[in-house]
Amino acid sequence: MKKKIGIVGLGYIGQTISDAINEEKIDAEVRATYDIDEKKMQKIKAESPLVRLMSHATDFQDCDIVVECATQKVVEELFDAIVESGKYFIPMSIGAFITLPALYSKYLELDETKKSKILLPSGAIGGFDCIETINLEGVKSAKLITRKPNSVFINHEYIISHKIELDDDSPTTIFEGNARLAASSFPRSINVAARLALSTLGPEETLVEIIADPTISQNIHMIKIESTVGAYSFKFANNPSPTNPKTSWLAALSAIHTIKKI
């Protein structure tokens, strides 16, 4: 029996998931979709006439799996209803779990049966089989260093409010702090910080550095971990998605991979 998918948020990632299903790359069907942009919903409806247009984000009763591709606020809106329903939940805006303290507490307090239905995609990074194995003995330090092209940060609210001037010739460090502050300051482009924090030291102790680099065209993430087990470095040089340079192509593929594993 095909999996019945509900997609909340029809930007690049949501559209990519829908396309993968239509192209039969996933043994599933898009049962229902939701987006605040009515034009995006009508586009999906035109491509797949049997898809139901959801009246609100929690209108997912006929779906087996709900994939959030919208915002951190939508994750919070969906969470209680998802847990009560017992359906699988794939949140792409993972930053919500560490920027919203009440949601973070709810997530940590879930019993293992309920937590197992919340599947955190790896997003634009990976190596979590190794990272979570290391964490069995404890992680001493964990840091994410993210480099993205200057164009990603032009007119960004954080850059403007902090009066940061980007250099046209050399890299500029625009943020240094913990994962909670990173995910709050860059809610759409640094969900990888939250994913790493949830698998290591948590939002306060996981460190993040963000660099605007005019010399690159990829989104580059470096993970550095120190542990009693050893010292580890991971590097991911991702091509940006074809339509949204703030999002790595790999992030959308990780959502597809997560669906396929269910």
Secondary structure as UniProt FT lines:
FT   STRAND          3..8
FT   HELIX           12..22
FT   TURN            23..24
FT   STRAND          28..34
FT   HELIX           38..47
FT   TURN            49..50
FT   STRAND          52..53
FT   TURN            57..58
FT   TURN            61..62
FT   STRAND          65..68
FT   HELIX           72..85
FT   STRAND          88..91
FT   TURN            94..95
FT   HELIX           96..99
FT   HELIX           101..109
FT   HELIX           112..115
FT   TURN            116..117
FT   TURN            123..124
FT   HELIX           128..134
FT   TURN            135..137
FT   STRAND          139..148
FT   HELIX           150..153
FT   TURN            154..155
FT   HELIX           157..161
FT   TURN            162..163
FT   STRAND          172..178
FT   HELIX           179..185
FT   TURN            187..189
FT   HELIX           191..199
FT   TURN            200..201
FT   TURN            203..205
FT   STRAND          207..212
FT   TURN            214..215
FT   STRAND          219..227
FT   STRAND          231..238
FT   TURN            245..246
FT   HELIX           249..261
//
